[in-house]
Amino acid sequence: MKKIGNLNFLLLPFDKGEIPVLKDCSLRIPEGQLWMLLGPNGCGKSTILKAMAGLLRPNQGHMYVAGPRSFVFQNPDHQVVMPTVEVDVAFGLGRFNLPLDEVLTRVHNALEAVGMDEYAQRPIQILSGGQKQRVAIAGALAEASRVLLLDELTTFLDETDQMGVLNAVRKVVGGADPVTALWVTHRLEELDYADGAIYMENGRVVLSGTVEDVKQYIQKQQDQMHNNGGFR
Ligand SMILES: Nc1ncnc2c1ncn2[C@@H]1O[C@H](COP(=O)(O)OP(=O)(O)OP(=O)(O)O)[C@@H](O)[C@H]1O
């Protein structure tokens, strides 16, 4: 078993039904960093993320993730469901049986961390998609999650909202209390916010390294595709 900072796991061959989706996947993300996970449609990015979050159970192999973790969905309407911002962030704390003072402190700190404190009393339905994503991330932080698993958060967002979410994640990852994040994306411009990147193909991790390494790999793939008339 591998131990890697606060995000420790080893994912061995993993079948979904009869079809193996992830094959010998093992990746490493240093604690307190934001890494991006990229790859063609259907290569297994969301499956890895969901397995790490405990939303999917590998039916072969072993997996180990250290530290409390939270999954943030592509569509915030599937996650941010309470009437106001403050109540939504507090919602997940119900199961911890905390004193009210502590709930309020955690909610305030989490909203501040994602730049949404001044929206605490606002109704959820007036928020933009990116603001809702930041509320979802605040919910994870309030629950003291140390690992954020972020699945294509910006797909439905305009540029302003996209920047708001990227900056919020960057800020919490670089904060005093180390948070580690793995962010699935198709948007190459988002790579510039990352500390490192991983590229997957057909259920395998084919590259894990610097942002520059992954950019070069993608460029090479695109050049090859271009030279082959659009097909690989
Ligand atoms: N519930 C499921 N049952 C069976 N196969 C599934 C299931 N969910 C996904 N798959 C298959 O697993 C493979 C990986 O899917 P996954 O959603 O992880 O890919 P992805 O890289 O996140 O793709 P995208 O970029 O399109 O979101 C695909 O072949 C997909 O069809």
The ligand as an SDF file (V2000), in Angstrom:
LIG
                    3D

 31 33  0  0  0  0  0  0  0  0999 V2000
  -22.4280    3.0020  -13.6900 N   0  0  0  0  0  0  0  0  0  0  0  0
  -21.6670    2.5140  -14.6810 C   0  0  0  0  0  0  0  0  0  0  0  0
  -21.7790    1.2420  -15.0800 N   0  0  0  0  0  0  0  0  0  0  0  0
  -21.0190    0.7190  -16.0720 C   0  0  0  0  0  0  0  0  0  0  0  0
  -20.0910    1.4390  -16.7270 N   0  0  0  0  0  0  0  0  0  0  0  0
  -19.9420    2.7230  -16.3740 C   0  0  0  0  0  0  0  0  0  0  0  0
  -20.7130    3.3480  -15.3430 C   0  0  0  0  0  0  0  0  0  0  0  0
  -20.3130    4.6520  -15.2200 N   0  0  0  0  0  0  0  0  0  0  0  0
  -19.3360    4.8120  -16.1400 C   0  0  0  0  0  0  0  0  0  0  0  0
  -19.1180    3.6740  -16.8190 N   0  0  0  0  0  0  0  0  0  0  0  0
  -18.1230    3.4620  -17.8780 C   0  0  0  0  0  0  0  0  0  0  0  0
  -16.8570    3.5910  -17.2780 O   0  0  0  0  0  0  0  0  0  0  0  0
  -15.9650    4.2520  -18.1690 C   0  0  0  0  0  0  0  0  0  0  0  0
  -15.3580    5.4560  -17.4940 C   0  0  0  0  0  0  0  0  0  0  0  0
  -16.3850    6.3980  -17.2310 O   0  0  0  0  0  0  0  0  0  0  0  0
  -16.0870    7.7590  -16.4570 P   0  0  0  0  0  0  0  0  0  0  0  0
  -17.3980    8.4510  -16.2660 O   0  0  0  0  0  0  0  0  0  0  0  0
  -15.2550    7.4780  -15.2750 O   0  0  0  0  0  0  0  0  0  0  0  0
  -15.2070    8.5140  -17.5420 O   0  0  0  0  0  0  0  0  0  0  0  0
  -14.7070   10.0290  -17.5740 P   0  0  0  0  0  0  0  0  0  0  0  0
  -13.2790    9.9780  -17.9410 O   0  0  0  0  0  0  0  0  0  0  0  0
  -15.0840   10.7140  -16.3090 O   0  0  0  0  0  0  0  0  0  0  0  0
  -15.5450   10.5900  -18.7950 O   0  0  0  0  0  0  0  0  0  0  0  0
  -16.1040   12.0760  -19.1100 P   0  0  0  0  0  0  0  0  0  0  0  0
  -14.9080   12.9140  -19.4230 O   0  0  0  0  0  0  0  0  0  0  0  0
  -16.9730   11.8630  -20.3000 O   0  0  0  0  0  0  0  0  0  0  0  0
  -16.8770   12.5400  -17.9200 O   0  0  0  0  0  0  0  0  0  0  0  0
  -16.7730    4.5830  -19.4130 C   0  0  0  0  0  0  0  0  0  0  0  0
  -16.5150    3.5800  -20.3730 O   0  0  0  0  0  0  0  0  0  0  0  0
  -18.1860    4.5280  -18.9450 C   0  0  0  0  0  0  0  0  0  0  0  0
  -19.0430    4.1680  -19.9940 O   0  0  0  0  0  0  0  0  0  0  0  0
  1  2  1  0
  2  3  1  0
  2  7  2  0
  3  4  2  0
  4  5  1  0
  5  6  2  0
  6  7  1  0
  6 10  1  0
  7  8  1  0
  8  9  2  0
  9 10  1  0
 10 11  1  0
 11 12  1  0
 11 30  1  0
 12 13  1  0
 13 14  1  0
 13 28  1  0
 14 15  1  0
 15 16  1  0
 16 17  2  0
 16 18  1  0
 16 19  1  0
 19 20  1  0
 20 21  2  0
 20 22  1  0
 20 23  1  0
 23 24  1  0
 24 25  2  0
 24 26  1  0
 24 27  1  0
 28 29  1  0
 28 30  1  0
 30 31  1  0
M  END
$$$$
